[in-house]
Amino acid sequence: MQFASKLFLVLSLFISVQGLSQDSSYNQLNTVLVTASKFVEKRVEAPVAISVLNRQTIHETNANRIDFLLNKISGVYMPSIGNEQHMMAIRQPISLKGLYLYLEDGMPIRTSGLFSNNALIEVNTNNIAQVEVIKGPASALYGAEAIGGVVNFITAATPDTTSIQLTSQFNTIGLKKIDLFAGKPTSYGGWNIGVSWAAQEHGPIDYSNYDKKGASVKHEFKLNNKLSGYQSLQYVHYFAQMTGAVDSIHFFQRNFNSLQSFTFRQINALRLRQYLDYAWNSNNHTLLNFMYRDNTMDQNPTYAIASTSNPTKFKGQENSNHFDAFVVDLQQSIRIPSLHSKFIMGAVMDLSNQNLIAHYIDIFKDTSIGKYTKFSYPAKDSLVTNYQTKINNQAVYVNMISTISKALKLNIALRYDHFNYQFNNALPNSTPSSNNSFTQFTPKIGFTFNQQYWGGYMNYSSGFVPPQITEMYNAIRVPYLLPQSFQNNEIGTWLQKGKWYAELSLYQLLGTNEIISVRQSDGVNLNQNSGNTKHIGLEYQFKYKLNKHFELNWNGTNAQHNYVNTSIKGANVSGNEMVAAPLFWSNLTASWKANTHFQSLIEWQHQASYFMDETNATKYPGFDVMNIRFNYQFKQSVIWLHILNVSNAYYSTMATKNFSVKGNAAYSYYIGEPRSIALGWKWILSGK
């Protein structure tokens, strides 16, 4: 009821206000407009590795999940762990770590310090017009968590004419999805509405049903030649049964039965934004954003289930994590023609109130069927966690873009962040209440050089991650922690000649002060800044367009991720390869367009082997998956047939082993989806 009343209030406020139009032009990678500087600029003028999925690619893929899009990008692997839940790997091993920043139209989806590896569940897939991925540290502009990469979802703009589109699709493994998009221009702007519903029942893995509803509304306005803006509302409700990973016995027996019968994850996410754009003159430009976030995640998680001395009795947890956030983001762009330079200055303030409540539960297992069948609260008080945290992040930054010559540009940025956590614990015999602050300077300097058919860039950038709330306040005393920091050096180039297009990036990323759990002399496990890592990689994309009918697109990544001066659980793992760090990942797509109506695409994804544990004793062999897509457009309709995992390869999207635990329970496999056939139909009732 509390969430529903807030939603009603926000909707009332939204309807009473008016809303900015986005640039809707999308071209090839070497000319596409991106937001690497938080202002629109040409792709080739940004001294960073950026990949863009434009409207055409999104249209051709007709993806029902975001990972089907992101996995097309070199250097990016987004493993699905069921029901749109996911992990991420961008210039990092596959993990749950908060090393990525997820944006929507340039604004963070969540508050820093409250990272969720499942944050992309909170995106309405029916509202995506373009995806931009900035690879490597971008903290100099975007702040915390922009380490491995920044993923920015550009939402749909108001169409030129009234447009209504209805899309429905389903597949043979239980998924159904319906999307409705409507847009109407007005004399001063326009409206967009996108509604989405997705659900899965009786999937290939036992106990894996889910249901997701999303709604997006954008109201654009242009009051005069100087002032324009928009309001946007994003709402997602998500409920999923939580299957979790399987052990080695279940995986090798291809046993899809789940131990679970009551675990779940539920999300209610609301974001309201007011955006204003004021052009003082041709050389002065101001952007102002106000954002409100309301986010609640309720769980009875599989990862909290632990054994006891009784084989039929286990212990677990039910928890609810909620935060409200108010964000102000002000940016000023000043162009000085006499200096051939542009200066971008900005200030950000994010005030968030977070609270977490968790209860112990007793779980009962029926050993005859191998399932957790029920749970109950202990007779005594079952409250295990009850705290509130006020998170205050204030930041200022400056970015200078200077033209040295017709071909050469200099890009320098510097940002200062201040974090303050006011932690108030309502439990007397637990982590003591405290007040903790962190500060960080993050610089970036880069050059771009561009001729007509080729160009390149080089940069040095720094990134940081403040200690997460759960890393600070999960023990009997508060540890002294510093932000994790990362230093990045990279060089890249692009070439376009005739039918060929190529793009390459070579990087070295060094991580210091990484947070790991260390056993203290008094027997207590505390988080410490005791880990260092080294990441070296080569990312590349090659396009070859034989003629107007046939095109090849190959995205690949070769990378090496190693521990440096690191001990984990008493074992020195320095020099070892990191867990779940494939040396090679590739996506090869061949596209054939018979005519303006029919298109077929064949996609081959390959992942090399990697070590499952920190001691490098156990390897996962990797996998190969092939997808085939057929799209046919006629009159006001588009229909498609997709055959995913054509060979029915049996694989794990993520496999790890706990080297300090014995037996089959030490292994953890997330099972990839088997072969499926998807059918879809988009009906364009009006518009293009």
N, C-alpha and C positions, 0 to 999 in steps of 0.2 A: 504493500500500500504506500509506503514512504517513497519508493522509486516511482510508482505510478503518479503520485501527486506532483513530484518534481518534473516528470515528463510533461504533464498537463500544463504546469506553470511555464516551462520553457517554450512549449508550443504556443501558448498564449502570447508570450513576449515576442516570439519569432514572427507571428502573423502581423503584429502591430508595427514591425520595422520594415525598412526597405533595403535591397542588395546588390559584384564587379565581374566584369566579363574577362575571361581568360583568352589568351591567344590560342586559337584553335588550328594553327597551321603546323603541319608535321611533314618533314621532308626526310631525306636520307641522313645517315649518321654524321656526315661531314658538314651539313648545313642546318641540322635540326636545332631548334631553340630549347635551351635547358635552363635550370635554375641553380647552377653550381655556386653562383655568387649571391643567391637569394634574390637576384634580379634576373630577368630574362637576358640571355646572351647566346651567341653562337657556340655550338659544340666545340669547334676547333679552337676557340679562344680560351677554353678552360684548361689550365695546366694540371689536370687530374684524369684518371681513367674513368670514363663515363660510358655506360651502355644505356641505350634507349629502346624501349619497346613501343613503337608507335601504334596508331589506331589500326593501320593495315594488318600488322602482325597480330594484334589482339583479335581483330575480326576473323583472320584466317584460322586462328587457333581455336576459337570458340570454347575456351577453357571453362570448366566448372569449378576449378580451384586455382588459387594464385600460384602454387608451386609448378603447375604446368606451364606458366608463363616465365617465372624467374629462372627455371632450370634451362632455359634457352640461352642464358647469358654466360659468357666466358667468365670464369672465376666465381660463379655463384652456384651453390647447391643447396636447395631447400628440401630436406627430406620430410615426407609426410609420415606422421606417426598415428594416423587415423582420425577421421572425422574433422578434417581441416586443422587438427593440431599439428604442430610442426617444430622443427629445429632449424638451424641455419648454419651455413659455412660460406663466408666470404673472406678470403685471405686468412682464414682461421680453420682449425679442424671442426668437424661436426660437433655441435654441443648445444647446451641450454644457456650458455653464458650471455650476459648482457653486454655484448660487444658490437651491437648493431643499433642503429637509430632508424625508426620507422616513422615516416612523415606522410601527411596528407596535405597536398597543396602547400608544401614547405613548412608545415607546423607539426611538431611531435604529436603522435597519437596518444602517448602516455607520458607520465611524469618521470623525470630522471630520478634514479634511486629506487624505482618501483618497476624495474624491467620485468617483462613477462615474455618467455620464449614463444608464447602463443598469441602475441599481440596482433598478428595479421588476421586472426579470427574476427577482430573488431573492425575490419574493413568490409564495406558493402561491395561485393564483386560486380554488381550491376552498375556501379558508378565510376568505373575506371576507364579513362580515355587514353592515358599514356602512363608508362612506368619509367622512371629514371633511377639508375643505380650508380651512385658515386662510390667507387671502390677505394679502400684505404682510408686513413684518418681524415676527418673533416671537422674536427672539434674547433678549429680556428673560426669557423662560421656558425656551426650548429651546436657546439657544446658537447656535453657528456654523452658517452656511449657511441659516438660516431667514430668507431675504431676500424673494424673490419670493413664496414661500409654503411652507406646511407641509402635507404630505399624510399623513394618519393613517389606517391601515387597522385597523379594529376586527375582531378575529377572532371566530369563532362561539363562542357559549357553550353549555354543556351544555343540551340540550332538557329539557322538563318530563317527557317520556316517552321510552322507548327509540325511537330513530329510525335507520333505515337508508335511504339514498337512493343510487341508481345513475343517473348521467347519462352519456349518450353523444351525440356530435354530430360531424358532418362537413360539409364544404362542397365546392363544385365546383372549388376551386383548390388542392386537395391536403391540406387540414387535417383531422386526426382528433384527437378529444379525448375522454377517458374520465375521469370523476370518481366517487369513492366516498366517501360521508360516513356515519359511524356515531357515534351519541351514546347514552350510557347514564347516567341519573342513579343515584346511590347514596344511602344514608342520610346520608352526610356530604358529598356533592358530586357528582362524576361524571366521566366520561371522554368525550373527543371525539377522533375520528380522521378526518382528511381526506387522501385520496390522489388525485393527479392525474397524468395522462399526456397530453401533447400532442405531435404530430409533424406535419410537413408534408413532402411529397415531390412533386416535379415541379410546383412552383408556377408562376405566370405569368412569373416572372423566372428566368432561367437560374442554376444553381448557388445555390439558396436553400433547401435542405433544413435542417430543424432537428428537435431532439428535446429534450423537457423533461419531467423527472419531479420531482414535489413530494410531500412528506409532512409532515403537521402532526399533532401529538399534544398534547392539553391535558388535564391532570389537575387538577380543581378539588377543594377541600376547604373545609369549615367545621367547625373543631374545637369552637367554642362561639360564644356571642353576641359575643365580642370578636375572636377571631382567625380569619381566613380567608385563603385564598391559592390559588395555582395554580402548577404547573410547565408550561412549554410547550416543545416542540421543533419547530423549523422546519428542513427540509432541502430543498434544491433542487439538482438536477444538470441542467446545460444544455449542449448542444453544437449549434453552428450553423455552417453554411457561411457565409462572410462575403462577400456580393456587393459591398457598398459602393454608392456613387452612380455615375451614368453621366454622360458628358460631353454637350455640347450636340448633337453629331451624332447620338449614339445616342438622345437624348431626342426630338428632333424627327422622326427616322426611325421612332420607336416600335420601336426595336430592343432587344429584351429579352435579347439574348445578353450574357453576362458575360465580362469579360476573365479572370476568376479560375478556377482549377481546384484550388487547395490551401489558400487562406486560410480561417481558422476562428477561432471564439471558443468557449472552454469555461469553464464556471463550476461550482465546487462551493462551496455556501454552507450553513453550519450555524449555527443560533442556538439556544442553550439558555437558558431564563430561569426564575428562581424569583421569585415575587411574593408578598409578605406584606402583609396589611391588618390593622391592629390598632386597634380603637376603645377608647380608654381610658375615655371617657364620651361623652355626647352632644355635647360641645364640643371634644374632643381626638381627633385621628385621625392615625395614622402609616402611611405606605406605604414599603415597602422593596423594591427590585429588585436582583437579582443577574443579570448576563447574561454569557454567554460567546459570542463570535463566532469562527468559523473560516472563512476565505474565501480561495479560490484562483481566479485567472483566468489561464488560459493562452491565448495568442494567436499567430496568424500573421496580423497585421492588414493589411487593404488600405490603410489610411491611411499605413502606413510604407513603401510601395513608392515608389521614386524612380528617375528616369531617369539614365542615364550617357551618355557620348559615343557608345556603341555602341547602335544602335536595337534590337538583339536581346538586350541584357543590361541588367538592372535590379538594383537593390539593395533589400533589405528587411530584415525583422527577425522573429525569434521571441522571445517573452518570456513570463515567468511572474511574476505579482505575487501575493504571499501576505501575509495578516496574521492574527494572533491578537489578540483583544481581551478584556479583563476589565473589566466595568463595574459600578459600585455607584451606585445612585441612591436617596437618602433624602429623604423629604418629610414635613413635619409641618404639620398644619392645626390652628389654634387659633381657636375662635370666642369672641368676647367680647361677650355680649349687651348689657352696659351701654354699650358703644361702638357697638353696631349694626354690628359689623365682624368680618371673618374675616381671619386672617393665615396665609399659606402660606409656609413656609420650606423650602429644599431645598439639598442639596449633591450634587454629581456628581463621580465620579472615573472616568476612562476611560484605561486603560493598554493600549497597542497596540504590538505588534512587527511591523514590516513589512519585507519584503525583495523586491527586484526583480532578476531576472537576465534579460539579453537577449543574443542572439547575432545578429551580422550573417549574412545569407544572400545568395547570388548567385542571381538569378532570370533565367530564360531565357524569351524570348517567341518564339513561332512567328508571324511576321508574316503568313504566308499564311492563317492562320485567326484572327489577332488575339487570341490567348490567351497568358497566362502558363502555360506547360505544366509546368515543373518548377523545382526550386531545389536548391541545394547549399550546404554550408558552405565558406567560403574555405579554401585550403590552410593559411594561417597561422591563428593563434589568432583565432577569430571572436567572442570575448567582448567586448561593447561596453558593458554595464552590469552591475554587481554591487555592490549596496549594501544595507545594513540601516538602518532608522530606528526608534528608539523614540519613540513619541508619547505624551506625558503631558498630558491635559487635566483640569484641576481647576476646579470652578466652585461658586459659592454664589449663591443668589438669594432674594429675598423678594417676596411679592405681597400687597398689602392690598386687600380688597374691602369697601367701606364703604357702608352704606345712609344716604343723606342725607335722603331722604323716601320716601314710598311708591312714587313713580315714578322717583326719581333715585338713581343709584348711581355711586360713584367707584371706579376700578380703577387702582392704581399698582403697578408692578413694577420691580425693579432687579436686574441680574445682573452678576457679575464673573467673567470667564474668564481663566485662565492656561494658555498652551500652551508646551510645551517639546519641541523636535525634537532628538534626538541622532542625527546623521547619521554613519554610518561607511561610508566607501567602500573596497571591497576592491581597486579598481584604482588603481595608483600615479600614473598620468598623466591624471587626470580631475578632476572636481570634488573639492576638498579636503574631508576630514572636518571637521565643525563642529558646534557646539551653538548653537541659535537659540531665543529665547523671545519670546512675544507676550502682551500683556495687553489686556483690553478691558472697559470698562463699557458696558452697554446698558440704557437706561431705557425705560419705557413709561408713559404716563398716558392714561386715557380715562374718558369718562362715558357712561352709558346712561340713556335716558329712555323709559319705557314706560307707555302707557295701555292700555285694554282692546283697542282696535282698531288702534292705531298706536304707533310708537315710533321711536327713533333712537339714534345714538351719534356720538361724535367721539373721535379719539385722535391722539396723537403717539407714534411708536415708532421705535426705532433697531435696526439690524441690522448684522452684520459677517460677514466671511468671512476666516479666516486664510489666508496663502499655502498653496497646496496643495504637497504634497511634490514633484510634478513641476515646479511653477513655481520652487521653490527650488533644486533640485539637478540641473538639466539643462544646465548650461554649464560653462565651464572655471574659473569662479570663482562663489562664492555671492553673489548680489545682496543688497543691503539692502532688505528689503521690510516694509511695514506691512500690517496687516489692511485689506481693503477695507471701507468703511463706507457705510451707507445711512440716510438720514433720511426719515421718512414722516409726512405729515399727511393725515388723511382724515376724511370725514364720511359718514354713511349713515343710511338710514331704511327702515322697513318699514310696510306698511299692509295690513290685512285687513278687507274689508267685503263681506258677502254672498258672492257668487260669485267675488270678485276677491281676489288676493293679489299684492302688489308688494314688491320689495326693490331698493334702489339704494345704490351706494357710489361716492363721488367721492374720488380720491386724487391726491397729488403725491409722488413718490419721487425723491430726489436721491442719486446715487451719487458718491462721492469716493474717491480713492486706488485706482481700479480698475487692475488689473495688465495691462499690455500689453508686448509685446516692442519694445525700442528699440535701434537700432544705436548703439554707442558710438564715440567718436573713434578708438579703436584697431581698429575694424572688427568687434568682437565684439558679437553680439546678446545683450542681457540683459533680463530682465523688470524693469520699474520701475512704481512707483505714479504713472502719468502720465495716467490717463484719468478723465474725469468725465462723468456722464450725467444726463439729466433724463427722468422718466417721468410722464406725466399721463394719467389714464384715468377712464372712467365705466363701471361694471359694473351690470347690471340683470337682474332676473328678474321676469316677469309670468306669473301663473297665472290661468286663467279656467275655471271649472267650470260649464258650461252646465246640466247635469243629471247624474244618476247614470251616464249613459252616455258623455258627451262631455266632454273636457278638453283645453285648450290650455296649453302651457308654452313660454315664449320666454325664452331666456338670451342676452344680448348683451353685447358689450364694444366701446367706442370708446376708442382709446388712441393717444398720440403719444409716441414714444421718440426722443430726440435726443442727439447727442454734444455735450459742452460742453468747451471748452478742450482739445481732443484732437487730436493728430497721430499718424497711423498710417503707417508706412513712408515717412516724409518728407512726407506729404500732410496739410495742415490740413483736418480734416473737421468742425471746430466748427460747430454749427448744423445739420448734416446729419441726416437721419433715419438711425437705426441699421439695420444689416443685418437682413433677415428680420423686420421689425416691421410686421405688418399694422395698418392703421388701424381695421379693423372685423372682428369675428369673431362669428358668430351660430349658435345651434342652436335650431330651432323644431320642437317635437314636438306632434302631434295624436294623441290617444288616444280610441278608441271601444270601449266595452265593451257588446257586444250583450246579454250576460247574465253570470251568474257563471262561465260556462265559457269563453266566447270573447272575445278581445281583439285588436284590431289597432292598430298604431302606425305613423305616418308621420313620419319625421325628415328635416329639411332642414338641412344644414350649409353655411354660406357663409363664405368667407374672402376679404377684399379684397386688392387688390394691395399689393406692397411692393418696396422697393429690394433688389437682390441684392448690391450692393457699397457700400463705405463712401463712395465719391465720388458716389453717387446718380446714376450714369450708366445703369444697367440695371435694368429692372423685371420682376418676375414678376406675371402678371395675376391671380393668385388662382384660386379654384375654387368649384364648387358640387357637392355630393354629396347624393344622396337615398337613404334606407334605408327599407324597409318590413318590419314585423315582424308575424307572426300567431302568437298563442299560444292553445292550447286545452287545457283541463284537464278530465279526466273520471276518476271513481273515484280510483284511486291513481296516476294518471299525468298528466304534462304533456308535450305535444308542441308543437313550434314550427317554423315555416317563416320564414326571414329572407332577404330579397332585398336585398343590400347593394350600394350604388352602382348603383341601378336603371337609370340612363341610360347606364351604362358610360362615365362621364366620364373623360377622360385628363388626369391632373394629377400634380403633384409635391407631396409632403407637406412638402418643404423644399428650397429652391433658392437657391444662392449663387453669387457670382462673385468670384474673386481678381483685384482690379483691377491688381495688379502683374505678372500673368502674361498672356501673349498666347495667342491661338488658342482652339480649342474646349475644350482641356484646362483652361482657366481656369474653366469652368462646372461646377457640381456639382448634379445633380438626383437626389433620392430619389423613385422612382416609386411613386405610390399604387396601391392594389390595384384591379384591374378589377372588373366586375360579378361577383358570386358568389351562389350560392344555398346556404344552410345549413339543414340538417335536424337537429333534436335531440329527444331523448326523455329525460325524467326519470321514473324509476320509483321510487315511494315504497313500499318494501317494508313499512315499519312507521312509525308516528308520523305527524305532520302535515306 
